[in-house]
Every structure is written in C-alpha cells, then in structure tokens.
Amino acid sequence: MGSGIFTQDGAAWKHSRALLRPQFTSNRYQNFEEMKKSVESLVDKISVDSVVDLQPLFFRLTFDTTTFLLFGKTLSSLQSSDIAGQESEFSMAFNLGQDYLSHRGRLGEFYWLANTPEFRRACKTSHRFVDQAIQTALDDADAPQTEGSTEEAEQRYVFIDALIQETRDKKELRDQCLNVLLAGRDTTACCLTWTLRLLARHPWVLEKLREEIEIITGLGKDAPQPTRADLKKMRYLDLILKEVLRLYPSVPVNSRAALKTTILPLGGGPDGQSPVLIRKGEAVGYCVYAMHRRTDIYGEDALEFRPERWEDGKLLRDVGYGYLPFNGGPRVCLGQDFALLEAGYTVARLVQHFPFIAVPTGDPVVEIGKERQVLTLVVASGDGCRVHMRSSG
C-alpha cells in the first residue's frame, strides 16, 4: 500500500510471526506480571464515584504492555508524566497516520493521492518515536555484557533483541515494530472500550458478571488480584468478550490477495449465488463487521448485545469462518491469547474496584450500531468511553 508507516511484504510478516512466537509461549509469566502492573497503574488513575473517559486510558495501557513485548520494558505512559507527554504526541501522530492509511487503502493504486504534508509529518513523528527505542536496543546489544546481564538475557525473550540478531537494517526494524505495536495497542484498547461501554449500558449483564467475580475472587479494592486460573473460571466474562468482539471486531475490514487464479463458488451474479473468478494478484475484501451482524448467521437479534448466545458452545462450533475476531487460517492472530488475557484481567480488575459502572447522568444511550465510530485500520468509539465508576449501587 506504500503507506509510509507500514511497508512490510508477506515474507517480512511471516518472519516477524516466527520471532514473536517464543514471546507468547516461553515468556507468559513475565508478560502477565508486567501487564498486571500496568493495569494497577490504570486503576490508580480512576477516582471512586467519578465520571471518566476510559478510552484514552485503555490506549495508554495497551501501549505499555505492547512496548514491553517489543522492548522488554514499558515506556510507562501510565506512570510517568514526562513519558505520557511523549506517548501523547506519538499517539496523535500514529492515529492520524492510520486514518490516512485507511483512505489510501480504499484508493487502491491511486493511494499516492493521499500524501499531504500532514500525513508526512505524522509518519515522521511515528518513525522518530520508534527509532529512539530501536537505537537504545542497538546500543544495549553493542555494550559489553557482564556475567549477570548475560544470564538475565538468557532467561527472557525480547522481540527487538531477537530481531537485531537477524538484521540491523533500521528501516526493517522499524517496520516490524510498528506492525506489532499496531496489532497490540489499538485492537485490545478498542476491545476494552467497547466492553466497558456495553457493560455500562446493559446493567443486567454487568450484574451477572459482578456476581461471578464476587464468587471467584471477591469485590472491593482489597480483593485479591485475579490469577490466570481465576480468569479461566470466569465463564461469563469469556462470553462477554466473545460477544463484544462479534459486534465490534477490532479489525472490521480486511482483504487477502490471491496467490493464484481461482474461483469462489458463491458471491457473483444478481443474487450472489454465482461463482466469481479471482485472478492471481487480485485482492478480495471482506467486512468482518457486517458479517458478524448477519441475521441469517446470528438470528434476528444479531444487533443486540447478548453474551448468552455463546453459552452452550453450539454457535461457536457451527459458525466456522462466520466469526473472525482474530482472523483464521495460517494468518490467525498470534497474540490472541494474550489479548484476551489482557482484556479479561482488565475488565475483572475494574469491576472488582468499581462494581457499579453506569452511563453518566445526562449522556444519551444510543442504540448499538448507531453510535459514532472512528474507522481507521481499527474501529474505535467516536464518543470515547465515558462511564460513571461507582463502588456502590
């Protein structure tokens, strides 16, 4: 797409997936512990009985956890005001760049028309921010290693360190890191935003979740932090996340290019039931957002938020590729388990501290699908996530 931010080809993306795989398997405990610290920092930012917009806090949370996956340390946007300012500048530039990328993607081979000075400045800011972290990693790699630092490095897996062993091309390093940062920051932040918006607008769902959390871990600021085992027991929380990702898949529109000339059995003709010829190299776009709301798949209540639809497991078994919150096949999202762990833990911890989350007095309650949305490469809330965080009913 010639984006100016993301310039990877398929081979490069396969390479980054191979390097990321150990990060999500051998380093799970360390990742989870760091994520818990970031969530605690988020909770500390929220006052009891206050109205707060959680969406920017969620983006800062997932920025911290994703930079830890990338660089072995967070850039602490939730903990340091100085770093928070840097992250804010980067965040605005990164979001603006995504907005342009979404338009450039729709322009196809005429993508170059969307190449304004504003876009180029956004790319420059995004590049500078990531390049600084990459340069630090390169300097650390070149520094003399003591016995203690060598042992520590062998005990943990850091994406950028593994990538530096493969290449020192700073542009490739940047491309790889920006791709992972987009995948880890924006998608999970959007999932959390929509989850809290929906819980505030569906008090009966929140009540069932509150009861589940109270039984498993207890409620209140002094309740113990949920363990991974605790989260696995929270079956209703799992149903809620499935339903949120059905209604608001983080990547709502996607496409795939044909590796060879082929024929799709359906989709052509006036009734959509005729075959379609797809030539080698042609792109096939698909809208997960629309697919997840089809009444012929999910029933007449497809536009309603009803976590119970997943309860007996039958829908998940039957729906197949009709449910693609993390894509499927060989390019299924490598970080889906960590994303669900982060989303689940964050929601559980927020409900522990603030069991009664509601729509602020005076704020409109808009029907699902009619709220303001911001579509870039992800779908975010155009109205943020304003909620009243209460500790009592």
Secondary structure, DSSP 8 states (H G I E B T S, - for coil): ---SS----HHHHHHHHHHHHHHHHTTHHHHHHHHHHHHHHHHHTS-TTEEEEHHHHHHHHHHHHHHHHHHSS---TTT-HHHHHHHHHHHHHHHHHHHHHHHHHHHGGGGGG---HHHHHHHHHHHHHHHHHHHHHHHHHHS---HHHHHHHHH---HHHHHHHH---HHHHHHHHHHHHHHHHHHHHHHHHHHHHHHHH-HHHHHHHHHHHHHHT--STTS----HHHHHH-HHHHHHHHHHHHHS-SS-EEEEE-SS-EEEEEEESTTS-EEEEE-TT-EEEEEHHHHTT-HHHH-TTTTS--GGGGTTSHHHHHHGGG--TT--GGG--TTHHHHHHHHHHHHHHHHHH-SEEE--TT-----TT-S-EEESSSEEETTTTEEEEES--
